[in-house]
Amino acid sequence: MSLRRLIVSMNEVTVSFPDASIDYRQNPECYRIGHGERGVFHVHPYKDELLPLWAIRNEADARQAVADIHERYRDYRQQGDFVGMDMARKYLQMGYTRARRYARYPGGRKKDAEGRLRQPSNADAEKARIAEHYREMLDQVRDDQAYQRAKRDYQRRLRSAKR
């Protein structure tokens, strides 16, 4: 099946995104930006490159993770690899959101043992600091002119491929 036909097929049929069987480095046109952290555990080979770097266990590990993920982001940017850039952004976003959840809810659980929603609190100051490390780098990536330009170009290419 040709790549163009694959894209058309994906547009005609509801496909669960992302498809872990696709190598998104070899087929970047199959990647969909999606919302939030969607795809962080399924977009290969980026998952295999970024997930081992990601951590929120403690502040020291998280600082190192933020630096390592940002370094990988810069590598992707230098290579002109938008999918890699966006996936690095998603891992930074996931670090922020997960750390915030643990900062607000003991054990990261929004519900108690009976299934009732817990009220958010400031349960873990270290996780709140970790979230801020991730957020600061996430904001830098989102504000990066190279990222914004690559995202616009990528979206433009997808629109023209649909025609």
N, C-alpha and C positions, 0 to 999 in steps of 0.2 A: 504494500500500500504506500503510495507516495505521501510525502509529508503534507502537501497541500490538501490531499484527500482526507488525511487524518484530521487536519484542522477543521475542514468542512464537516466531517463526521462528528467531531466533538461539539460543533455548534448546533447540529441538528438533533442530537440525542443528549439527554441529561447524563453527563459523565461525572462520577464522583471525583472531585478534585481534592488533592492531586493524585495522579496515578503513579504509584510507586514503581511500576514497571518501566517507566520512561526515564531515560537519562536526560535530564534537563540541560546539562551542559552541551550535549550533542544536539538536542532539540529544544532550544530556548523558546521557540515560537509556540510551544505547547504550554508554557508557563502562564498562569493567570495570577495577577498580583493578589487578588482577594482582599479580604478585610482582616485587620489585626494580625494574628500570628498563624493564620490558616496555612497549613502545609509544612510546618516546621519539622514534623516527624516523618514526612513522606517524600519530600522533594530531594531526589538523589542526583548527583553525589554530594550535594551541599549539606544534607543532614549528617552524613558521615564525617564531613570536615568540620562542622560547627558544633554539633551536639557534644563532642568530647571536651570542647573548650568551655562550655556553659556551666555555671555553678552559682548556687545561692546558699551553700552550706554555712559559710561564715564570711565575714567582711573581707578577710585577706584573700580567700579563694575567689570571691566575687570581683574584687578589684583586678585580680589577675585575669579572670574570665573576660571582663569588660575590655581590658587592654588587648587580650589575644583576639577577641572577636573583632575589635576595631582594626587591628593589624590585618586580619584576614579581609575585612571590608576594603581596606586600602589596596590590598593585593588585587581583589576583584575589580576595583575601580581602575587601577593601572592597566589591567588586562581588557578593560572595556566590557566586563561581564556583568550586565545589569541584573540578571537572575541571582548571581552570587551576592551582589550588593544588596538586593532587596531581601534575600534570605538572611544576611548578616543583620540587617535592620530588624527583621522579625525576631531573631534570637535576642537582640537587645531589648526589644519590646516585651518578649516573653520573660526575660529576667526582671524587668520592671514590674509587670503585672503579677507574676508569681510572688516576688518578694513583697509587694504591697499586700497581697492576700495573706501571707504569713505574718506580716506586720500587724494586720487588723484582726485576724482570727487565730486563736490558739491552735496550733497544729495545721493551720491552713484550711480548716473545715468551717464552712459557713453554716452547717447545721449541727445540732447537738445529737446525742445518742437516740433521742426520740424522733428525730427528723424535723424538729422545729428550727427555724432560722435563728441564728445568733445575732445579737446586736454587734456591729463592728466596734472595735476599741483600738487602743494603741497597745496591743499585746506584746510586741517585740520591737524594741528600739533598734536593735542591730539589723533586723530585716528592713526596717524603714530606711536606715542608712544605705543598705545594699540597693534598695529600690532607687534611691537618689543617684547612686553611681551609674546604674543602668539608664535612668532617665536622662541624665546629663549627656551621656554619649549618644543615646537615641535622638535627642534633640539636635546634636551636632550632625548626625548622619542625615536626618530629615531636612536640615537647613543647608546641607552641602549642595552647592550649585551643580557639581558634577552629577550627583544623585538625581536631582530634580530634572536636569537636562536628559539624562539617560532614561528616566522614567517617562518623560514626555515623548522621546524618540521611540521608545519601546511601544507605548500605547498607540502612537501614530502608525508604526509598522503593522501592529495587529489590526487596526481599523482598515488599512489599505489591503491587507491579506484577505479580509472577509469579503471584499468587493469582487 
